[in-house]
Amino acid sequence: MRSENTLFVGGPLDGRVLPVLLGMTGQPPKTYEVPVPNDNDRPPTVHVYRRVPARVNRLGLPSGWKYEYDPAGKPSTGPKWPWRKPH
């Protein structure tokens, strides 16, 4: 599997560059979820990062990606098909 060093902005991973596995299209996933364990028997807190272009060239095309922290983000529930009814 190929990976790419990707910058994280905001949240608990602010300023870190981590290797992120690339998908079949050669791009990192749209969301990156970081589970942080809690004390006692509570479920872990999940921090969500969204993929955004790191740089945009003169034609408006992204060259490289970074992840920005989404404090109100919810973990993905799976693929969103265009024919599914909204919940």
Secondary structure, DSSP 8 states (H G I E B T S, - for coil): --EEEEEEESGGGTT-EEEEE--TTS---SEEEEEE--STT---EEEEEEEEES-B-TTS-B-SEEEEEETT-----S---TTS---
